[in-house]
Amino acid sequence: MQNTSPAPAPARAYTLQDFDFHLPEALIAQHPAPERTSARLVDGRTATPCDLVFNQLPTLLQPGDLLVFNNTRVIKARLFGHKATGGQVEMLVERVLHNQEVWAHLRASKAPQPGARLRLANAFDAEVLGRCGPDGGMFHLRFEGDPHELLEAHGHVPLPPYITHADEEEDARRYQTVVARHPGAVAAPTAALHFDAALLSALASQGIEHVEVTLHVGAGTFQPVRADNLSDHRMHSEWFNVTDETIKRIQATKARGGRIVSVGTTTLRALESAARLAAPGELMQAGSQDTDIFITPGFEFKVADLLITNFHLPKSTLMMLVSAFAGYSHIRQLYDHAIQQQYRFFSYGDAMLLERTAHPHA
């Protein structure tokens, strides 16, 4: 007999404009909530959003669920200085290498040439070795001492471009998660900013434990996509590490019916990058390397069941990622709700809890 069942609908071809929206400037959070867990939280797992406070998260999870955090630590990556000619420079260190070398973004009236020396923070020098990065858009430099020590002593917290105040003591504390251990990020994994030690303890007492991965968040996370055809976008690259122990815990959780809760989009990118590298029949592959994974609607997730995330920039790769995870139409409804209810957006803003959709093209 001839099969007369209808053919599946083709996947929608999304363009950049599908991920644009108008955000009132007043909703861009300039400072964190008074307490980490006092931020607002929208339960976005159903068609009707539910407005909560983040410290109510334990009521939304189940014993046996496993939280996965990104344990990267934000470095004081922004430096100010001058060239030998006196011209001012602003530096944002993107990656710390070996042998006192770094990759960095430089802003100057005229790009320094190889061999030039920069005086930074009126405290130490750096030699320009050349250009670097995928498109030659960064500079390769050598510091005259250990970069991590020099940045900690003389650098500034690399606040995102939409936060308008200069970094303050509050930012040194609050633009850092409670699980931060491995220095290397120039932006915080912001979903984890809402957790404190008391909340982690409350979750553990409920049978909800956590494991960690590392992904050093780069400045590219703030760059809007400019190609209208998403396939033309060149994704930035970030270093990540997933251990054998973390994978074993994730596999054990899934085997007993527990859910994997990704705390943030950077964690999700690490998890799905490890899954993409896995051999046939395996869930994930342990190891350390760079990832340029670009997640858009239609992506088939392998690891995470739930996602905790903040509200993201228009036309950003993170808007595309959450749309892939929870469904495009659903995300648009949640963002409309958040704007109507005056939620606070971006790094210091509020959060939402999402469930992976069974219909990735919806």
C-alpha positions in Angstrom: 0.0 0.0 0.0 1.2 3.5 -0.8 2.2 5.6 2.1 -0.1 8.6 2.2 1.1 10.1 5.4 2.0 13.8 4.9 5.7 14.7 4.5 7.3 16.6 7.4 7.2 20.3 7.0 10.5 21.7 5.9 12.6 23.6 8.5 12.1 27.3 8.4 15.0 29.3 7.0 15.7 31.9 9.7 17.4 35.2 8.9 19.1 37.7 11.1 16.0 39.9 11.4 14.1 37.1 13.0 16.2 37.6 16.1 15.8 41.3 16.4 13.6 43.0 19.0 13.1 46.4 20.5 14.4 46.7 24.1 13.8 49.8 26.1 17.1 51.1 27.3 15.8 51.4 30.9 15.6 47.6 31.1 19.4 47.1 30.5 20.7 46.3 34.0 23.6 48.5 35.0 24.1 46.9 38.4 23.4 43.5 39.9 20.4 42.8 42.1 21.0 43.5 45.9 21.6 39.8 46.5 22.5 37.2 44.0 19.4 35.1 44.5 17.0 38.1 44.7 17.0 38.5 40.9 13.7 37.6 39.2 13.2 34.3 37.5 10.6 33.4 34.9 9.6 29.8 34.7 9.4 29.5 30.9 8.8 25.8 30.6 5.1 26.1 29.8 3.0 28.2 27.4 2.1 30.5 30.3 5.1 32.1 32.0 5.3 32.1 35.8 7.1 35.0 37.5 9.2 34.0 40.5 12.4 35.0 42.4 15.6 33.1 41.7 15.8 31.8 45.3 12.7 29.7 44.4 14.6 27.7 41.9 14.7 24.6 44.2 10.9 24.3 43.8 11.3 24.0 40.0 13.8 21.1 40.1 13.6 17.5 41.2 15.8 15.3 43.4 18.2 13.5 41.1 18.6 16.5 38.7 22.2 17.5 38.0 23.3 21.2 37.6 26.3 21.8 35.3 28.2 25.1 35.9 30.9 26.8 33.9 33.8 27.3 36.4 35.7 29.9 34.4 37.0 32.9 36.3 36.9 36.4 34.8 40.3 38.1 34.6 40.8 41.8 34.9 41.4 41.9 31.2 41.1 45.6 30.4 44.2 47.8 30.4 44.9 51.4 29.5 48.2 52.8 28.4 50.1 54.6 25.7 52.5 54.0 22.8 56.1 55.4 22.8 54.8 58.2 20.7 52.3 59.1 23.4 49.2 57.9 21.7 46.6 56.4 24.0 45.7 52.7 23.8 43.0 50.5 25.3 43.6 46.8 25.5 41.3 43.9 26.2 43.2 40.7 26.7 41.3 37.9 25.0 43.6 34.9 25.8 46.6 34.3 28.0 49.2 32.0 26.3 52.5 30.6 27.4 55.8 32.5 27.7 54.2 35.7 29.0 52.3 36.1 25.7 48.7 37.1 25.1 46.2 37.7 22.4 44.4 41.0 22.8 42.1 43.5 21.1 43.7 47.0 20.9 42.0 50.3 20.3 44.4 53.1 19.2 44.4 56.0 16.8 47.0 54.1 14.7 47.7 50.4 15.0 51.1 49.6 16.5 53.5 47.7 14.4 55.5 44.6 15.3 58.4 45.5 17.6 56.5 48.5 19.1 56.4 48.7 22.9 53.4 49.8 24.9 53.4 51.2 28.4 50.4 49.8 30.3 48.9 51.2 33.5 52.1 53.2 33.9 53.4 50.0 35.5 54.8 47.6 32.9 55.6 47.2 29.2 54.3 44.9 26.5 56.0 44.2 23.1 53.8 43.9 20.0 54.8 40.6 18.2 52.3 40.9 15.3 48.7 40.3 14.4 46.7 37.2 15.3 43.3 35.7 15.5 41.2 34.0 12.8 40.9 37.2 10.7 44.0 39.0 12.0 41.8 41.3 14.1 43.8 40.9 17.3 47.3 41.6 18.4 49.9 39.1 19.7 51.9 40.6 22.6 54.5 39.6 25.1 54.3 41.1 28.6 57.3 41.7 30.8 56.0 39.5 33.5 53.3 36.9 34.3 50.1 38.1 32.5 47.8 36.8 35.1 49.7 38.5 37.9 50.0 41.8 36.0 46.3 41.8 35.0 45.2 41.1 38.6 47.4 44.0 39.9 46.8 46.6 37.2 43.8 45.5 35.1 40.1 46.5 35.2 37.0 44.3 35.2 36.0 43.9 31.6 32.4 45.0 31.9 30.3 44.5 28.8 29.9 47.4 26.4 26.3 48.1 27.4 27.2 48.7 31.1 28.0 52.4 31.1 29.8 52.9 34.4 33.5 52.3 35.0 34.3 49.2 36.9 33.9 49.5 40.7 34.6 47.4 43.7 31.1 46.0 43.5 31.9 44.7 40.0 35.1 42.9 41.2 32.9 40.9 43.5 29.6 40.5 41.6 30.9 40.0 38.0 32.3 36.7 39.2 30.4 33.5 40.0 30.7 31.5 43.2 32.1 28.5 41.3 34.8 30.6 39.5 38.1 28.7 39.7 40.0 28.7 36.4 41.1 32.2 35.2 40.7 33.0 31.5 37.3 34.5 30.7 36.8 38.1 29.6 33.0 37.9 30.3 31.1 36.2 33.1 28.9 33.1 32.5 26.0 35.3 33.7 23.4 32.7 34.6 25.6 31.4 37.4 25.8 34.9 38.9 22.4 34.2 40.5 23.7 31.4 42.7 25.3 31.8 46.1 26.6 29.2 48.6 23.3 29.0 50.5 21.4 28.2 47.4 23.8 25.5 46.3 23.5 24.0 49.8 19.7 24.1 49.7 19.8 22.4 46.3 22.2 19.7 47.6 20.0 19.0 50.6 17.1 18.4 48.1 19.2 15.8 46.2 20.2 18.2 43.4 24.0 18.1 43.0 26.3 19.9 40.6 29.3 19.3 38.4 31.5 21.7 36.4 32.9 22.3 33.0 35.2 25.1 31.8 34.7 27.4 28.9 36.7 30.7 28.8 34.2 33.2 27.5 35.6 35.5 24.9 34.6 39.1 23.9 32.9 37.6 20.8 30.0 36.7 22.9 28.9 40.4 22.8 29.2 40.8 19.0 26.0 40.9 17.1 25.6 38.8 14.0 25.9 41.0 10.9 25.2 38.4 8.1 21.6 38.3 7.2 22.1 34.7 6.0 23.1 32.9 9.3 25.2 30.4 7.4 27.5 33.2 6.4 28.3 34.1 10.0 31.8 33.2 11.3 31.5 32.1 14.9 34.2 33.2 17.4 36.3 30.5 19.0 36.6 29.7 22.7 38.6 27.2 24.7 36.7 24.6 26.8 37.4 21.6 28.9 35.1 18.7 30.0 36.5 16.0 32.3 35.9 12.3 32.4 34.5 12.6 35.9 31.9 15.2 34.7 30.8 13.0 31.8 30.5 10.0 34.2 28.2 12.0 36.5 26.1 13.2 33.5 25.7 9.7 32.2 24.8 8.3 35.6 22.2 11.0 36.0 20.6 10.3 32.7 20.7 6.5 33.4 18.6 7.0 36.5 16.1 9.3 34.8 17.5 12.6 36.2 17.7 15.8 34.2 20.8 17.7 33.1 20.4 21.4 33.9 22.8 23.6 32.0 23.5 26.8 34.0 24.0 29.2 31.2 24.6 29.2 27.4 28.4 28.9 27.8 28.0 25.7 29.7 25.6 24.5 27.1 28.1 25.2 24.3 30.8 23.2 26.2 28.4 20.3 26.7 27.2 20.1 23.1 30.8 20.6 21.8 31.9 17.6 23.8 28.9 15.7 22.4 29.7 16.7 18.9 33.2 15.2 19.3 32.0 11.9 20.7 32.6 8.6 19.0 29.6 6.6 17.7 27.7 5.1 20.7 29.2 7.6 23.2 27.4 10.6 24.7 30.4 12.9 25.0 34.2 13.1 24.6 36.4 14.4 27.4 39.2 16.8 26.7 40.3 20.3 26.1 40.2 22.3 22.8 38.7 25.2 21.1 35.1 25.3 19.9 33.3 27.5 17.4 30.0 25.7 17.7 27.1 27.8 16.3 23.7 26.7 17.6 20.7 27.8 15.6 17.1 26.5 15.4 17.1 23.0 14.1 20.1 22.0 16.2 19.7 18.6 17.9 20.8 18.8 21.5 22.3 15.7 23.0 23.0 16.5 26.7 21.0 19.3 28.4 17.3 18.9 29.3 16.9 22.3 31.0 18.6 25.6 30.6 19.0 28.5 33.1 19.9 31.7 31.2 19.6 35.4 31.3 18.0 37.6 28.6 20.3 38.2 25.6 21.1 40.9 23.1 19.1 41.3 19.9 20.6 39.7 16.8 23.1 37.7 19.0 24.2 34.1 18.6 22.8 33.6 22.1 19.3 34.6 21.0 19.7 32.0 18.3 20.9 29.4 20.8 18.0 29.8 23.2 15.5 29.8 20.3 17.0 26.5 19.2 16.7 25.1 22.7 13.2 26.1 23.6 11.6 26.9 20.3 11.7 30.2 18.3 8.0 31.2 18.9 8.2 30.3 22.6 11.3 32.4 23.1 9.7 35.4 21.3 6.7 35.1 23.7 8.9 34.9 26.7 10.9 38.0 25.7 7.7 39.9 25.0 6.5 38.9 28.5 9.8 39.9 30.1 9.6 43.3 28.5 6.0 43.8 29.5 6.8 42.8 33.1 9.9 45.0 33.3 12.4 42.3 33.7 16.1 43.4 33.8 18.1 42.3 30.7 21.7 41.2 30.0 24.6 40.4 32.2 23.4 41.9 35.5 19.8 41.2 34.7 17.2 38.5 35.5 16.9 34.9 34.4 14.6 32.3 33.0 14.3 28.5 33.1 13.8 26.8 29.8 13.0 23.2 28.8 14.4 21.6 25.7 11.7 21.5 23.0 10.8 18.3 21.2 10.2 20.4 18.1 13.5 22.2 17.3 12.0 24.1 14.3 9.1 25.5 16.3 
